[in-house]
Amino acid sequence: MNKPAGYLINHKEGLAGEPGLIFDYIVAGNGLFVRCKNSLLEATICIAPAVVKGLPDLVEGFRLCHGLVPYHLYSIAENIFLTDAHRESYFAITWEDGSYHIRRPEQKREPGHVGYEVLPSTAIDMHSHGPIPAFFSSEDTRDEQGFRLSIVLGRLDTGQPEYTARVCCYGYFLPEISLQEVFVWKY
C-alpha cells in the first residue's frame, strides 16, 4: 500500500523500509531526517539530531533537478522589488517548457503582507519585506508548507537589499541557503 510518508532506515547497504509517495522519514546514525523529491527539487533535512549507534550518517542538502537557476531571474525580481520598497511583493521562478521562467501571479500587496496564488511548477518562491529585515515570519512559515525553495528580500529602502533563503519540505525547513547554491552567474 502506498502511503504519503515512508519510514526508512539508513544501513551500510542502503535504505531499507517502505518509501512514501510524498516524502520519507529516515533514521540514520546522526538523527532523524526527512527526504523529499519531485521533478524540480530533492532535499534531505535533519529534523532531530541524535546518535543512533550502528547506522551510517546522512548529510543534509538539496539539489535543483534541472540545475542552477540563471541569476538574471533573481536580479529581475530584486530590481522590481526595489521600485516599490515599502510594500511586499511576490515572484515565482517556475520550470516550464524546458527552462526556468520568472512569473508574477496576481497578488494582493500591502505594507506588511502579500497574498498570492502558488503557480504550478514553482521551484522558488521570492517575496519582499519592503523596508524591514529579511526573515521568515510566522505567517511565511504557515504559508510554506509545500516543497520548494523560498527567498525573502528585506531592507529594500536602503538600496542594498538583504536576503534569507531556505528549503521548505512540507513543514520542515533547511535554513541558511546561499544564493550561490541556487543561482548561476554564468550562463
Steps between C-alpha positions, in 0.01 A plus 500: 500500500634847410487751785588871488793455742753221490713369785854392419820402679841597362721187490849454353334309216251784434155601613258235626130534571187617323538826303219754493335677210578855617795475738697260718613506859845346530674385818876538462806492724477874559125539550158506340476648151226582253570449130282658232524470124295615203576589139650837605686446824655242733574571868619317810444685828600399853193559718630344824875458557587189702763230531370168371780248542554251222348705217691715249448876500304698242591844369256789473472669166293577194526491123304677230417218255536724192819670617569841642270788407635784281586791729331757276161365618590588860629837383174580319296428814737697723492804270119500483481458879724809531256710293241471779712455810219561750253227404545126490503331160535147364661317206516131413779333310343211312622218277304498174575380148854394587624816673458722804263798476411785732128556559307760693156356575206713600554614858364717776781729617504687829772660713533193726354218292474359150238244401557295185409181320769232483559418134547145368864403448625759753856419601569822692276744687645852533335776697605831644458643847540858388704708745512242782775237531499178298366222723239227489197617695257264672258577215768399246549173688123432496489575124805289409369151564571372149830393345712776344773753568400827662684833495412818691656837417495781755639846575409605148486866600878502552578417136712209634241224551572206726361152448440175681421170330391151602368172365141429603402134522140456619548691824869417550770749404864500395605857588784724398527414132734729306416654163809325358331165572193603299608736221770486235664826400640369170263353244 
